[in-house]
Amino acid sequence: MITVTGVEDHARRDRQCLKQLKAALIEHFASGSEAIDFLGAQSADLVVLDSQLADMDGLKFLKLMRLNMDLRDTPVIMVTQEGQKDKVLEAIAAGVDGYVLRPYTVDTFQNHMLRALKVDRLADIEQSQLQEGKRLLAAGKYDEAIEAFEELVSEENQAQKYYDMGCKYLLRQKYGQAIIAFKKAVKINELFAEAYKGLAEAYRGKGDLDGYKSYLQKAAETFAQFNRLEETKELFIEVLKYDADSPNPFNTLGVKLRKAGDLPGALHAYRQALELTPDDENIHFNMAKAMFFMGDPKGAQEAILKALWINPNFAEGRKLHLKLFSREFRPPKGAGMKGGAPSTGTLDSVQDI
């Protein structure tokens, strides 16, 4: 384990705490640059990171660490006096594994340390399945290897489920649980990608080139999913930092993703938004627009009708209805759960359709 802080009193306290916990301390660094150089040459089980270093702030150090593929999974606990919500969110976006406020008790530090170390073992069962598949593949037992890999990837949406869980924990300001959920999403996604690569190799071993190409493509898509989840997580955190009063941050995220060209991601965000506020006509409107751009006119029509059922006086919704159906909207009897002006949720303009 190493400690990284430019404040001598903090370094003394952190070393004292680690000694009480009988943790093996390798080195202490005041300089972030020196710590990065050290970690590039020698591994550490845990990095205890302050926000104040001699040559940079703690967040910059953490981001530099995560840019190095060899250090991406090294557990990092941030121990800092900065307890503002924005600072915690920035640390989570950068990939922290724990966040401890000074002054802290030994018990508090121990809980965060154990949680951070546990994060690295979140996917032990899945990792064992992956290794078994690789062993069978190396032995030329292709059918058995395929069975092992397919068992691992049988629940394709696990990474997305944990990602969604992390976002919901962030909304409730349960930061420790959010960190674990995000880390689990990343690890599951990586394991699935490796399993798809294994399936590709097994099919090639059997002489099935179509199967080889198909699963190689799945592996590439799954690796790409990792980047999409990371980028979306950072966007979601930006929404929480700067749009905290938004009635539905998933809806705001969906608008940002649609404008960035990620239509499937936007649609997924809108569906999450509806779990929080199912009677918000703006979300149904935004879903209709995303579906329209995705080439799903029927889905777009259904979504805009739901928006206008909730609020028949929704002006933007009526404009989109005219574009989708080539006729004015006429509310059926019983429509209008709101009946007035549309709510103040984030709205995507209809003008660029």
Rosetta blueprint (number, residue, H / E / L):
1 M L
2 I E
3 T E
4 V E
5 T L
6 G L
7 V L
8 E H
9 D H
10 H H
11 A H
12 R H
13 R H
14 D H
15 R H
16 Q H
17 C H
18 L H
19 K H
20 Q H
21 L L
22 K L
23 A L
24 A L
25 L L
26 I L
27 E E
28 H E
29 F E
30 A L
31 S L
32 G H
33 S H
34 E H
35 A H
36 I H
37 D H
38 F H
39 L H
40 G H
41 A H
42 Q L
43 S L
44 A L
45 D L
46 L L
47 V E
48 V E
49 L E
50 D L
51 S L
52 Q E
53 L L
54 A L
55 D L
56 M L
57 D E
58 G H
59 L H
60 K H
61 F H
62 L H
63 K H
64 L H
65 M H
66 R H
67 L H
68 N L
69 M H
70 D H
71 L H
72 R L
73 D L
74 T L
75 P L
76 V E
77 I E
78 M E
79 V E
80 T E
81 Q L
82 E L
83 G L
84 Q L
85 K H
86 D H
87 K H
88 V H
89 L H
90 E H
91 A H
92 I H
93 A H
94 A H
95 G L
96 V L
97 D L
98 G E
99 Y E
100 V E
101 L E
102 R L
103 P L
104 Y L
105 T L
106 V H
107 D H
108 T H
109 F H
110 Q H
111 N H
112 H H
113 M H
114 L H
115 R H
116 A H
117 L H
118 K H
119 V H
120 D L
121 R L
122 L L
123 A L
124 D H
125 I H
126 E H
127 Q H
128 S H
129 Q H
130 L H
131 Q H
132 E H
133 G H
134 K H
135 R H
136 L H
137 L H
138 A H
139 A L
140 G L
141 K L
142 Y H
143 D H
144 E H
145 A H
146 I H
147 E H
148 A H
149 F H
150 E H
151 E H
152 L H
153 V L
154 S L
155 E L
156 E L
157 N L
158 Q H
159 A H
160 Q H
161 K H
162 Y H
163 Y H
164 D H
165 M H
166 G H
167 C H
168 K H
169 Y H
170 L H
171 L H
172 R L
173 Q L
174 K L
175 Y H
176 G H
177 Q H
178 A H
179 I H
180 I H
181 A H
182 F H
183 K H
184 K H
185 A H
186 V H
187 K H
188 I H
189 N H
190 E H
191 L H
192 F H
193 A H
194 E H
195 A H
196 Y H
197 K H
198 G H
199 L H
200 A H
201 E H
202 A H
203 Y H
204 R H
205 G H
206 K L
207 G L
208 D L
209 L H
210 D H
211 G H
212 Y H
213 K H
214 S H
215 Y H
216 L H
217 Q H
218 K H
219 A H
220 A H
221 E H
222 T H
223 F H
224 A H
225 Q H
226 F H
227 N H
228 R H
229 L H
230 E H
231 E H
232 T H
233 K H
234 E H
235 L H
236 F H
237 I H
238 E H
239 V H
240 L H
241 K H
242 Y H
243 D L
244 A L
245 D L
246 S L
247 P L
248 N L
249 P H
250 F H
251 N H
252 T H
253 L H
254 G H
255 V H
256 K H
257 L H
258 R H
259 K H
260 A L
261 G L
262 D L
263 L H
264 P H
265 G H
266 A H
267 L H
268 H H
269 A H
270 Y H
271 R H
272 Q H
273 A H
274 L H
275 E H
276 L H
277 T L
278 P L
279 D L
280 D L
281 E H
282 N H
283 I H
284 H H
285 F H
286 N H
287 M H
288 A H
289 K H
290 A H
291 M H
292 F H
293 F H
294 M L
295 G L
296 D L
297 P H
298 K H
299 G H
300 A H
301 Q H
302 E H
303 A H
304 I H
305 L H
306 K H
307 A H
308 L H
309 W H
310 I H
311 N L
312 P L
313 N L
314 F L
315 A H
316 E H
317 G H
318 R H
319 K H
320 L H
321 H H
322 L H
323 K H
324 L H
325 F H
326 S L
327 R L
328 E L
329 F L
330 R L
331 P L
332 P L
333 K L
334 G L
335 A L
336 G L
337 M L
338 K L
339 G L
340 G L
341 A L
342 P L
343 S L
344 T L
345 G L
346 T L
347 L L
348 D L
349 S L
350 V L
351 Q L
352 D L
353 I L
